Amino acid sequence: MGSEVNVTNATFQKEVLESAVPVLADFWAEWCVPCRMVSPVLTKLAEEHDGKVKVAKINVDQESELAMKFNIVSIPTILLFNKGEVAKQQIGAAPRKILEDMIKEYV
């Protein structure tokens, strides 16, 4: 099973910023149809790159403070964190190829 975790403001530091592997942080909401389309793709990437990349699911309705901190105004937004810093960003639903390309140089 791939490394996919639900992240809150309380766990963000440990799970994302201090992660030993790159993290795809998925800012999403339950009511967001494009978010539901991207979610299985991210799950599959987490499974295929188990131990090399982590997917952090951040529900913007529950974690609005994190959404504001990273200026999330449209969802889904996926931020790639590497060594605690935002390395790449994808706003809106994206095909698998684009998401794979985001992590390619980091795994």
Buried (B, 14 or more C-beta within 10 A) or exposed (E): EBBBBEBBEEBBEEBBEEBEBBBBBBBBBEEBEBBBEBBEBBBBBBEEBBEBBBBBBBBBEBBEEBBEEBEBEEBBBBBBBBEEEEBBBBBEBBEEEEBBEBBEEBE
